[in-house]
């Protein structure tokens, strides 16, 4: 699993992104990243698992 922080391109707040991977061959899909504060689209990751976003400060 990969975890990192991003800054929202819309509201400028920091949030945490977790990218999980599953060992499924050839099963990568486009998982979109949405800001957990304002729900703005912030790009995507290709992964066989899921993308989760978390607020860092409430
Ligand atoms: Zn935002």
PDB file of the backbone (N, CA, C, O) and the ligand in Angstrom, with CONECT records:
HET     ZN  A 101       1
ATOM      1  N   UNK A   1       0.840  -1.202   0.000  1.00  0.00           N
ATOM      2  CA  UNK A   1       0.000   0.000   0.000  1.00  0.00           C
ATOM      3  C   UNK A   1       0.868   1.243   0.000  1.00  0.00           C
ATOM      4  O   UNK A   1       1.921   1.287   0.637  1.00  0.00           O
ATOM      5  N   UNK A   2       0.424   2.216  -0.701  1.00  0.00           N
ATOM      6  CA  UNK A   2       1.161   3.467  -0.847  1.00  0.00           C
ATOM      7  C   UNK A   2       0.351   4.568  -0.176  1.00  0.00           C
ATOM      8  O   UNK A   2      -0.875   4.598  -0.283  1.00  0.00           O
ATOM      9  N   UNK A   3       1.040   5.472   0.516  1.00  0.00           N
ATOM     10  CA  UNK A   3       0.335   6.546   1.209  1.00  0.00           C
ATOM     11  C   UNK A   3       1.135   7.836   1.080  1.00  0.00           C
ATOM     12  O   UNK A   3       2.351   7.846   1.273  1.00  0.00           O
ATOM     13  N   UNK A   4       0.454   8.905   0.757  1.00  0.00           N
ATOM     14  CA  UNK A   4       1.145  10.192   0.605  1.00  0.00           C
ATOM     15  C   UNK A   4       0.143  11.311   0.808  1.00  0.00           C
ATOM     16  O   UNK A   4      -1.062  11.085   0.927  1.00  0.00           O
ATOM     17  N   UNK A   5       0.680  12.541   0.845  1.00  0.00           N
ATOM     18  CA  UNK A   5      -0.185  13.699   1.018  1.00  0.00           C
ATOM     19  C   UNK A   5      -0.273  14.494  -0.277  1.00  0.00           C
ATOM     20  O   UNK A   5       0.667  14.539  -1.071  1.00  0.00           O
ATOM     21  N   UNK A   6      -1.420  15.112  -0.464  1.00  0.00           N
ATOM     22  CA  UNK A   6      -1.637  15.953  -1.637  1.00  0.00           C
ATOM     23  C   UNK A   6      -2.226  17.275  -1.193  1.00  0.00           C
ATOM     24  O   UNK A   6      -2.799  17.380  -0.109  1.00  0.00           O
ATOM     25  N   UNK A   7      -2.082  18.279  -2.033  1.00  0.00           N
ATOM     26  CA  UNK A   7      -2.766  19.544  -1.821  1.00  0.00           C
ATOM     27  C   UNK A   7      -3.858  19.669  -2.869  1.00  0.00           C
ATOM     28  O   UNK A   7      -3.604  19.520  -4.065  1.00  0.00           O
ATOM     29  N   UNK A   8      -5.052  19.940  -2.422  1.00  0.00           N
ATOM     30  CA  UNK A   8      -6.180  20.072  -3.346  1.00  0.00           C
ATOM     31  C   UNK A   8      -5.967  21.238  -4.304  1.00  0.00           C
ATOM     32  O   UNK A   8      -5.596  22.334  -3.883  1.00  0.00           O
ATOM     33  N   UNK A   9      -6.199  21.004  -5.577  1.00  0.00           N
ATOM     34  CA  UNK A   9      -6.008  22.057  -6.570  1.00  0.00           C
ATOM     35  C   UNK A   9      -7.112  23.105  -6.493  1.00  0.00           C
ATOM     36  O   UNK A   9      -6.977  24.192  -7.056  1.00  0.00           O
ATOM     37  N   UNK A  10      -8.197  22.787  -5.803  1.00  0.00           N
ATOM     38  CA  UNK A  10      -9.333  23.698  -5.741  1.00  0.00           C
ATOM     39  C   UNK A  10      -9.313  24.551  -4.468  1.00  0.00           C
ATOM     40  O   UNK A  10      -9.343  25.780  -4.535  1.00  0.00           O
ATOM     41  N   UNK A  11      -9.260  23.877  -3.297  1.00  0.00           N
ATOM     42  CA  UNK A  11      -9.352  24.621  -2.030  1.00  0.00           C
ATOM     43  C   UNK A  11      -7.994  24.791  -1.351  1.00  0.00           C
ATOM     44  O   UNK A  11      -7.881  25.544  -0.384  1.00  0.00           O
ATOM     45  N   UNK A  12      -6.961  24.099  -1.845  1.00  0.00           N
ATOM     46  CA  UNK A  12      -5.615  24.296  -1.315  1.00  0.00           C
ATOM     47  C   UNK A  12      -5.339  23.617   0.016  1.00  0.00           C
ATOM     48  O   UNK A  12      -4.287  23.854   0.611  1.00  0.00           O
ATOM     49  N   UNK A  13      -6.245  22.781   0.501  1.00  0.00           N
ATOM     50  CA  UNK A  13      -6.034  22.087   1.770  1.00  0.00           C
ATOM     51  C   UNK A  13      -5.315  20.772   1.546  1.00  0.00           C
ATOM     52  O   UNK A  13      -5.434  20.146   0.492  1.00  0.00           O
ATOM     53  N   UNK A  14      -4.565  20.368   2.564  1.00  0.00           N
ATOM     54  CA  UNK A  14      -3.807  19.117   2.475  1.00  0.00           C
ATOM     55  C   UNK A  14      -4.689  17.936   2.847  1.00  0.00           C
ATOM     56  O   UNK A  14      -5.489  18.012   3.780  1.00  0.00           O
ATOM     57  N   UNK A  15      -4.537  16.864   2.119  1.00  0.00           N
ATOM     58  CA  UNK A  15      -5.229  15.639   2.501  1.00  0.00           C
ATOM     59  C   UNK A  15      -4.344  14.446   2.220  1.00  0.00           C
ATOM     60  O   UNK A  15      -3.371  14.538   1.471  1.00  0.00           O
ATOM     61  N   UNK A  16      -4.688  13.334   2.823  1.00  0.00           N
ATOM     62  CA  UNK A  16      -3.903  12.112   2.740  1.00  0.00           C
ATOM     63  C   UNK A  16      -4.551  11.166   1.735  1.00  0.00           C
ATOM     64  O   UNK A  16      -5.771  11.006   1.706  1.00  0.00           O
ATOM     65  N   UNK A  17      -3.727  10.554   0.928  1.00  0.00           N
ATOM     66  CA  UNK A  17      -4.204   9.617  -0.092  1.00  0.00           C
ATOM     67  C   UNK A  17      -3.610   8.242   0.194  1.00  0.00           C
ATOM     68  O   UNK A  17      -2.401   8.104   0.377  1.00  0.00           O
ATOM     69  N   UNK A  18      -4.455   7.249   0.228  1.00  0.00           N
ATOM     70  CA  UNK A  18      -3.998   5.861   0.349  1.00  0.00           C
ATOM     71  C   UNK A  18      -4.354   5.121  -0.932  1.00  0.00           C
ATOM     72  O   UNK A  18      -5.499   5.146  -1.383  1.00  0.00           O
ATOM     73  N   UNK A  19      -3.362   4.466  -1.506  1.00  0.00           N
ATOM     74  CA  UNK A  19      -3.584   3.662  -2.700  1.00  0.00           C
ATOM     75  C   UNK A  19      -3.316   2.211  -2.337  1.00  0.00           C
ATOM     76  O   UNK A  19      -2.183   1.837  -2.034  1.00  0.00           O
ATOM     77  N   UNK A  20      -4.345   1.410  -2.367  1.00  0.00           N
ATOM     78  CA  UNK A  20      -4.163  -0.004  -2.075  1.00  0.00           C
ATOM     79  C   UNK A  20      -3.937  -0.754  -3.372  1.00  0.00           C
ATOM     80  O   UNK A  20      -4.453  -0.362  -4.419  1.00  0.00           O
ATOM     81  N   UNK A  21      -3.184  -1.807  -3.309  1.00  0.00           N
ATOM     82  CA  UNK A  21      -2.961  -2.626  -4.496  1.00  0.00           C
ATOM     83  C   UNK A  21      -3.335  -4.064  -4.185  1.00  0.00           C
ATOM     84  O   UNK A  21      -3.110  -4.556  -3.080  1.00  0.00           O
ATOM     85  N   UNK A  22      -3.901  -4.721  -5.166  1.00  0.00           N
ATOM     86  CA  UNK A  22      -4.191  -6.141  -5.054  1.00  0.00           C
ATOM     87  C   UNK A  22      -3.436  -6.830  -6.177  1.00  0.00           C
ATOM     88  O   UNK A  22      -3.291  -6.289  -7.274  1.00  0.00           O
ATOM     89  N   UNK A  23      -2.971  -7.996  -5.892  1.00  0.00           N
ATOM     90  CA  UNK A  23      -2.170  -8.705  -6.884  1.00  0.00           C
ATOM     91  C   UNK A  23      -3.039  -9.437  -7.893  1.00  0.00           C
ATOM     92  O   UNK A  23      -3.055 -10.665  -7.970  1.00  0.00           O
ATOM     93  N   UNK A  24      -3.754  -8.639  -8.654  1.00  0.00           N
ATOM     94  CA  UNK A  24      -4.583  -9.198  -9.721  1.00  0.00           C
ATOM     95  C   UNK A  24      -3.929  -8.834 -11.049  1.00  0.00           C
ATOM     96  O   UNK A  24      -3.871  -7.651 -11.387  1.00  0.00           O
ATOM     97  N   UNK A  25      -3.448  -9.780 -11.793  1.00  0.00           N
ATOM     98  CA  UNK A  25      -2.757  -9.451 -13.039  1.00  0.00           C
ATOM     99  C   UNK A  25      -3.673  -8.797 -14.059  1.00  0.00           C
ATOM    100  O   UNK A  25      -4.774  -9.278 -14.329  1.00  0.00           O
ATOM    101  N   UNK A  26      -3.201  -7.696 -14.619  1.00  0.00           N
ATOM    102  CA  UNK A  26      -3.943  -7.018 -15.681  1.00  0.00           C
ATOM    103  C   UNK A  26      -5.212  -6.351 -15.236  1.00  0.00           C
ATOM    104  O   UNK A  26      -6.036  -5.963 -16.064  1.00  0.00           O
ATOM    105  N   UNK A  27      -5.387  -6.208 -13.917  1.00  0.00           N
ATOM    106  CA  UNK A  27      -6.651  -5.666 -13.446  1.00  0.00           C
ATOM    107  C   UNK A  27      -6.621  -4.212 -13.053  1.00  0.00           C
ATOM    108  O   UNK A  27      -7.405  -3.793 -12.201  1.00  0.00           O
ATOM    109  N   UNK A  28      -5.729  -3.415 -13.654  1.00  0.00           N
ATOM    110  CA  UNK A  28      -5.630  -2.005 -13.242  1.00  0.00           C
ATOM    111  C   UNK A  28      -6.753  -1.165 -13.816  1.00  0.00           C
ATOM    112  O   UNK A  28      -7.098  -1.261 -14.993  1.00  0.00           O
ATOM    113  N   UNK A  29      -7.305  -0.349 -12.957  1.00  0.00           N
ATOM    114  CA  UNK A  29      -8.347   0.562 -13.401  1.00  0.00           C
ATOM    115  C   UNK A  29      -8.035   1.963 -12.924  1.00  0.00           C
ATOM    116  O   UNK A  29      -7.257   2.176 -11.994  1.00  0.00           O
ATOM    117  N   UNK A  30      -8.670   2.914 -13.596  1.00  0.00           N
ATOM    118  CA  UNK A  30      -8.503   4.313 -13.259  1.00  0.00           C
ATOM    119  C   UNK A  30      -9.356   4.646 -12.044  1.00  0.00           C
ATOM    120  O   UNK A  30     -10.585   4.587 -12.098  1.00  0.00           O
ATOM    121  N   UNK A  31      -8.688   5.000 -10.942  1.00  0.00           N
ATOM    122  CA  UNK A  31      -9.389   5.379  -9.716  1.00  0.00           C
ATOM    123  C   UNK A  31      -9.212   6.879  -9.517  1.00  0.00           C
ATOM    124  O   UNK A  31      -8.094   7.374  -9.377  1.00  0.00           O
ATOM    125  N   UNK A  32     -10.315   7.578  -9.506  1.00  0.00           N
ATOM    126  CA  UNK A  32     -10.235   9.030  -9.413  1.00  0.00           C
ATOM    127  C   UNK A  32     -10.070   9.507  -7.979  1.00  0.00           C
ATOM    128  O   UNK A  32     -10.590   8.897  -7.045  1.00  0.00           O
ATOM    129  N   UNK A  33      -9.339  10.608  -7.815  1.00  0.00           N
ATOM    130  CA  UNK A  33      -9.062  11.166  -6.492  1.00  0.00           C
ATOM    131  C   UNK A  33      -9.906  12.430  -6.321  1.00  0.00           C
ATOM    132  O   UNK A  33      -9.821  13.369  -7.112  1.00  0.00           O
ATOM    133  N   UNK A  34     -10.717  12.425  -5.270  1.00  0.00           N
ATOM    134  CA  UNK A  34     -11.536  13.595  -4.970  1.00  0.00           C
ATOM    135  C   UNK A  34     -11.151  14.153  -3.611  1.00  0.00           C
ATOM    136  O   UNK A  34     -10.924  13.401  -2.663  1.00  0.00           O
ATOM    137  N   UNK A  35     -11.079  15.471  -3.519  1.00  0.00           N
ATOM    138  CA  UNK A  35     -10.746  16.139  -2.259  1.00  0.00           C
ATOM    139  C   UNK A  35     -11.792  15.800  -1.193  1.00  0.00           C
ATOM    140  O   UNK A  35     -12.989  15.924  -1.450  1.00  0.00           O
ATOM    141  N   UNK A  36     -11.357  15.371   0.003  1.00  0.00           N
ATOM    142  CA  UNK A  36     -12.322  15.046   1.061  1.00  0.00           C
ATOM    143  C   UNK A  36     -12.960  16.279   1.692  1.00  0.00           C
ATOM    144  O   UNK A  36     -13.932  16.152   2.438  1.00  0.00           O
ATOM    145  N   UNK A  37     -12.438  17.458   1.411  1.00  0.00           N
ATOM    146  CA  UNK A  37     -13.029  18.690   1.959  1.00  0.00           C
ATOM    147  C   UNK A  37     -14.084  19.261   1.010  1.00  0.00           C
ATOM    148  O   UNK A  37     -15.218  19.515   1.414  1.00  0.00           O
ATOM    149  N   UNK A  38     -13.703  19.459  -0.245  1.00  0.00           N
ATOM    150  CA  UNK A  38     -14.613  20.159  -1.165  1.00  0.00           C
ATOM    151  C   UNK A  38     -15.049  19.283  -2.334  1.00  0.00           C
ATOM    152  O   UNK A  38     -15.818  19.725  -3.187  1.00  0.00           O
ATOM    153  N   UNK A  39     -14.563  18.047  -2.379  1.00  0.00           N
ATOM    154  CA  UNK A  39     -14.982  17.085  -3.406  1.00  0.00           C
ATOM    155  C   UNK A  39     -14.492  17.415  -4.815  1.00  0.00           C
ATOM    156  O   UNK A  39     -15.043  16.911  -5.794  1.00  0.00           O
ATOM    157  N   UNK A  40     -13.468  18.250  -4.927  1.00  0.00           N
ATOM    158  CA  UNK A  40     -12.943  18.601  -6.251  1.00  0.00           C
ATOM    159  C   UNK A  40     -12.127  17.441  -6.813  1.00  0.00           C
ATOM    160  O   UNK A  40     -11.472  16.705  -6.075  1.00  0.00           O
ATOM    161  N   UNK A  41     -12.181  17.301  -8.100  1.00  0.00           N
ATOM    162  CA  UNK A  41     -11.415  16.263  -8.782  1.00  0.00           C
ATOM    163  C   UNK A  41      -9.930  16.623  -8.752  1.00  0.00           C
ATOM    164  O   UNK A  41      -9.552  17.737  -9.116  1.00  0.00           O
ATOM    165  N   UNK A  42      -9.099  15.693  -8.324  1.00  0.00           N
ATOM    166  CA  UNK A  42      -7.659  15.941  -8.198  1.00  0.00           C
ATOM    167  C   UNK A  42      -6.845  14.869  -8.913  1.00  0.00           C
ATOM    168  O   UNK A  42      -5.847  14.385  -8.379  1.00  0.00           O
ATOM    169  N   UNK A  43      -7.260  14.506 -10.088  1.00  0.00           N
ATOM    170  CA  UNK A  43      -6.494  13.545 -10.874  1.00  0.00           C
ATOM    171  C   UNK A  43      -6.869  12.114 -10.544  1.00  0.00           C
ATOM    172  O   UNK A  43      -7.864  11.858  -9.865  1.00  0.00           O
ATOM    173  N   UNK A  44      -6.066  11.192 -11.028  1.00  0.00           N
ATOM    174  CA  UNK A  44      -6.399   9.782 -10.828  1.00  0.00           C
ATOM    175  C   UNK A  44      -5.136   8.949 -10.724  1.00  0.00           C
ATOM    176  O   UNK A  44      -4.046   9.397 -11.081  1.00  0.00           O
ATOM    177  N   UNK A  45      -5.299   7.737 -10.233  1.00  0.00           N
ATOM    178  CA  UNK A  45      -4.218   6.750 -10.182  1.00  0.00           C
ATOM    179  C   UNK A  45      -4.685   5.483 -10.888  1.00  0.00           C
ATOM    180  O   UNK A  45      -5.861   5.124 -10.836  1.00  0.00           O
ATOM    181  N   UNK A  46      -3.757   4.822 -11.540  1.00  0.00           N
ATOM    182  CA  UNK A  46      -4.058   3.516 -12.101  1.00  0.00           C
ATOM    183  C   UNK A  46      -3.676   2.470 -11.057  1.00  0.00           C
ATOM    184  O   UNK A  46      -2.509   2.357 -10.681  1.00  0.00           O
ATOM    185  N   UNK A  47      -4.648   1.720 -10.599  1.00  0.00           N
ATOM    186  CA  UNK A  47      -4.373   0.724  -9.573  1.00  0.00           C
ATOM    187  C   UNK A  47      -5.327  -0.452  -9.708  1.00  0.00           C
ATOM    188  O   UNK A  47      -6.432  -0.325 -10.234  1.00  0.00           O
ATOM    189  N   UNK A  48      -4.882  -1.572  -9.231  1.00  0.00           N
ATOM    190  CA  UNK A  48      -5.754  -2.751  -9.198  1.00  0.00           C
ATOM    191  C   UNK A  48      -6.611  -2.752  -7.937  1.00  0.00           C
ATOM    192  O   UNK A  48      -7.530  -3.560  -7.796  1.00  0.00           O
ATOM    193  N   UNK A  49      -6.293  -1.826  -7.015  1.00  0.00           N
ATOM    194  CA  UNK A  49      -7.035  -1.764  -5.757  1.00  0.00           C
ATOM    195  C   UNK A  49      -7.937  -0.546  -5.717  1.00  0.00           C
ATOM    196  O   UNK A  49      -8.684  -0.279  -6.658  1.00  0.00           O
ATOM    197  N   UNK A  50      -7.858   0.194  -4.613  1.00  0.00           N
ATOM    198  CA  UNK A  50      -8.725   1.335  -4.411  1.00  0.00           C
ATOM    199  C   UNK A  50      -7.929   2.546  -3.969  1.00  0.00           C
ATOM    200  O   UNK A  50      -6.811   2.421  -3.468  1.00  0.00           O
ATOM    201  N   UNK A  51      -8.513   3.715  -4.160  1.00  0.00           N
ATOM    202  CA  UNK A  51      -7.926   4.960  -3.676  1.00  0.00           C
ATOM    203  C   UNK A  51      -8.837   5.519  -2.599  1.00  0.00           C
ATOM    204  O   UNK A  51     -10.041   5.670  -2.808  1.00  0.00           O
ATOM    205  N   UNK A  52      -8.260   5.826  -1.447  1.00  0.00           N
ATOM    206  CA  UNK A  52      -9.014   6.435  -0.357  1.00  0.00           C
ATOM    207  C   UNK A  52      -8.394   7.786  -0.032  1.00  0.00           C
ATOM    208  O   UNK A  52      -7.176   7.949  -0.107  1.00  0.00           O
ATOM    209  N   UNK A  53      -9.226   8.750   0.328  1.00  0.00           N
ATOM    210  CA  UNK A  53      -8.699  10.043   0.754  1.00  0.00           C
ATOM    211  C   UNK A  53      -9.188  10.352   2.159  1.00  0.00           C
ATOM    212  O   UNK A  53     -10.310  10.003   2.526  1.00  0.00           O
ATOM    213  N   UNK A  54      -8.341  11.007   2.943  1.00  0.00           N
ATOM    214  CA  UNK A  54      -8.655  11.335   4.335  1.00  0.00           C
ATOM    215  C   UNK A  54      -8.311  12.790   4.603  1.00  0.00           C
ATOM    216  O   UNK A  54      -7.324  13.324   4.096  1.00  0.00           O
ATOM    217  N   UNK A  55      -9.151  13.415   5.413  1.00  0.00           N
ATOM    218  CA  UNK A  55      -8.829  14.753   5.899  1.00  0.00           C
ATOM    219  C   UNK A  55      -7.689  14.669   6.889  1.00  0.00           C
ATOM    220  O   UNK A  55      -7.654  13.751   7.708  1.00  0.00           O
ATOM    221  N   UNK A  56      -6.758  15.601   6.834  1.00  0.00           N
ATOM    222  CA  UNK A  56      -5.669  15.626   7.803  1.00  0.00           C
ATOM    223  C   UNK A  56      -6.090  16.421   9.032  1.00  0.00           C
ATOM    224  O   UNK A  56      -5.841  15.990  10.158  1.00  0.00           O
ATOM    225  N   UNK A  57      -6.722  17.573   8.836  1.00  0.00           N
ATOM    226  CA  UNK A  57      -7.262  18.318   9.965  1.00  0.00           C
ATOM    227  C   UNK A  57      -8.742  18.563   9.738  1.00  0.00           C
ATOM    228  O   UNK A  57      -9.177  18.872   8.629  1.00  0.00           O
ATOM    229  N   UNK A  58      -9.486  18.422  10.781  1.00  0.00           N
ATOM    230  CA  UNK A  58     -10.938  18.584  10.661  1.00  0.00           C
ATOM    231  C   UNK A  58     -11.316  20.045  10.779  1.00  0.00           C
ATOM    232  O   UNK A  58     -12.496  20.385  10.704  1.00  0.00           O
TER     233      UNK A  58
HETATM  234 ZN    ZN A 101     -10.521  20.707  -1.917  1.00  0.00          ZN
END
